[in-house]
């Protein structure tokens, strides 16, 4: 059952306006989309990062649900504790209602510094949803490379220089790393395909046990594009097959959206200043390599889907 | 009351069973591993109703404890040494969020070189984290203090770590008077936590970004909570004594009143040193001892009252503070006595690092040097006892 935008617009935003995110912030859009599905009986556990910083400058808060932030690397561990307390108190009859537990972290807090806590929480099987808003670098501290930064991207710690053309490594495939834990639900989503994203959040919250959604969250400041183009760029990432929309439910891969005519990845790259240097003649090979990697991964995903049938 | 032969690990685990916390999130580490093991057995055998979270690291252990305590649960964990060091970042957060978490901490040296035996460098490393610190002389006290710690934490809204010396206490069998389960339950009452993130009808934001215009006020409030903690610790110690016959205060003075020379110690060494004091007393030498049971909050008033009129004081440190000027307890006691006019001279003895035994003869030597100093002999301010130089 698709979500109805008209109906959704009548609901009060649980991630309230007035926060201090930049214009065109992809993660802020993602927060609203998640919370529209999650509803008020939700506890949010946050990692340090952009969304934490812009949404809770004391004495203000953008959160109309209970929210806890402890540190950078431990969102999954903190939500484990909240969920454990819930179970214990429920057993003792001190609480009855159903509550959603959602940990939210950026790619730094997920792919890199938080991967241990995430892996542990997944393995222990807590009943929670972990959302990674992947803006592909440490944006909060000023655009430093992360394990999620794509090949060739300029960041302040993988700068495009005269000798080294931006980041020289490919990115981690975190969604697959998470899926390899054998959890009941893992997915990739994009705010451009909001209905797909919200369906996934709904499914994840209905799942008994750990669920994970990796959401591409374009950052105008770190990716160097004009703020009104956020959703367009998110959509291009999907249409160029750089960011496939898919889910892994009980070990079965399913691609939830297949672009009819995939675009060359160059079309996504050229929209963003962080890849500008790749269009110099001497760096063109990186675009070719990028395309090769995207193709290879898409092919692999198709095979995984086929094997799941 | 039952009499049992228990190690400190077993005694602390037994206290945890009787406390029956809502959540325990813990990770094994020598020499505290047995505490988690025993507790896991209690869970497996249905002897507690606790939600046990066997996390993948100590950092996650404390993080999960914070999450659980913020959800209104009574929460405990245990650790030692490197584990406490790995928790370092989040220890501060537990305290600043005013969460009444209790750690059963087994004192062990910090790497490098790696060593699994006792010294106090681990908990000294967490001295400024905002946790109340209670050091145990023996396993009975470790057991009693863990029970008291829950009550202290829930009245002060500050987390508490109760420590016992690694192997010396953690693995040594002792006669322990164990309370009845009902007595513990009654003594502690229902858990008291400051707030809960589970009340979705009244949402709160915990751990917001706090900048130049509020951070200072919040730290000031936290410091005030620590300043107000001593009477709570004393009250709980007294109440415990009235109910169960064993009284506890902030410090433990031993034959100190008429002593001329005193040593200050922490942990299990106090037991050995008390024997030495008795021997010296028999020989007619006015020796005494002050054991620091509580290090945080620093019992300044008790330090002054107990030590102000001594001729010479020796501070025994089972930790090297790497300050270039003696161990950490030494600088604390020295600073504590600063306001006493004509304060007594203080000498530091660093001993027992990495589990090196401290023998009665060595403590006797320390006293002898201190008596010599009292008689006017010049001795170094900072000394190492029991090390090959």
Interface residues (C-beta under 8 A of the other chain):
Chain A: X40 X41 X42 X43 X45 X46 X52 X53 X56 X57 X58 X59 X61 X63 X64 X65 X66 X67 X68 X69 X70 X71 X73 X74 X76 X77 X78 X79 X80 X81 X82 X83 X84 X85 X86 X87 X88 X89 X91 X92 X94 X95 X97 X99 X116 X117 X119 X120 X121 X123 X124
Chain B: X22 X23 X25 X49 X50 X51 X53 X54 X55 X56 X57 X59 X60 X61 X63 X64 X65 X66 X67 X68 X69 X70 X71 X72 X73 X75 X89 X90 X93 X97 X197 X198 X199 X200 X203 X204 X205 X206 X207 X208 X209 X210 X211 X214
